[in-house]
Amino acid sequence: MSIRELRISPLSRLIKMKHAIRDLCKTPPFAQLLRQAQISILKIFNIFLWLKSSPSLNLNKIEHFSKVSIILIAAAFFLSACSSISGMASKKSLVSEKSYEAERVLLSLENKNNKLKTFKGTGKVTFWKKDKKGFISSVAWAGSEPDKIRIVMRSLSGQPLVSLASDGKWTYLLSHSQQRFYKKPSKNSTLKKFISIAIKPVDVVSILAGRIPVSTYDSITIKKNESKQGYILVLKNSRNEVFEKIYIDETRTNVQQIEMFNINGSLLYRAEFVGMQDINGYQVPLQLFFSGPDGDSLQLNVKRYWADVSVLPSTFVLTPQKGLED
């Protein structure tokens, strides 16, 4: 290996390391401390240069200071990897701060009722078909975190109409009036056939438990709600497409409304938390309003709610024979 190769090889390795640590330097706190660190290292380096030139130092000490100087140069070199992006970080500081604040708010909202694992409830549901009031039904439900749900709708006289269940793997639907039974994988299933709104069973579990359904996202921002008081959390995927909006109040602690979108940006459903109540220390729904893009909607008025109840796994499985007994 030539002398030139010996000289270039360490430099090449330093350059590779410089690029390798670049991703570690993109956080706003690091960018803020970067300049101070560089200044400190340069000051220390100047002191070592002064000591090295002192006639009172012997050869061994000079060699030692040379090694330390190389280390300091390397440190300054590595910091320059970050300084090359510090300008970009400062330009995007406002965006970064907003993203950080949005993440903080979302995490706080997600932690609400995080200890609520099972629940039951009864109430009344009113359906609208394109703004025209349809029928009213009594309803009962049981849920288990994160994706198990059972819903039974009855006529006002108590006659069972429809039963729905999801055990996390399968979604079951039984129409008592039509004597028809459906079963399909839960992964991509929605309640479109059940309530005319394309909402996933796992989302229903979250909403009935007083939580917000949140899918995997790549970026999040928070902005002022221009139409009413409060803020909006906007969640986007890797293609920068909006797939969820979470409307919160001025305090950024209470959810007012959720909107879910498909991959084409069209609305899937909207869920409004009209009223909330305290049950065993949990803030759970008292009144909910769901709507779809075609004008179909429903309102759920909660009559009774039980938290932290015992629910058997078999509750979330339907068979034609068992369903007909509901």
Buried (B, 14 or more C-beta within 10 A) or exposed (E): EEEEEEEEEEEEEBEEBBEEEBEEBBEBEBBEEBEEBBEEBEEBBEEBEEBBEEEEEEEEEEEBBEEBBEEBEBBBBBBEBBBEBBEEBEEBEEEBEBBBBBBEBBEEBBEBBEEBBBBBBBBBBBBBBEEEEBEEBBBBBBBBBEBBBBBBBBBEEEEBBBBBBBBBEBBBBBBBEEEEBBBEEBEEBBBBBBBBBBBBBBBBBBBBBBBBBBEEBEBBBBEEBEEEEBBBBBBBBEEEBBBBBBBBBEEBEBBBBBBBBEEEEEBBBBBBBBEBEEBEEBBBBBBBBBBBBEEBBBBBBBEEBBBEBEBEEEBBBBEEEBBBEB
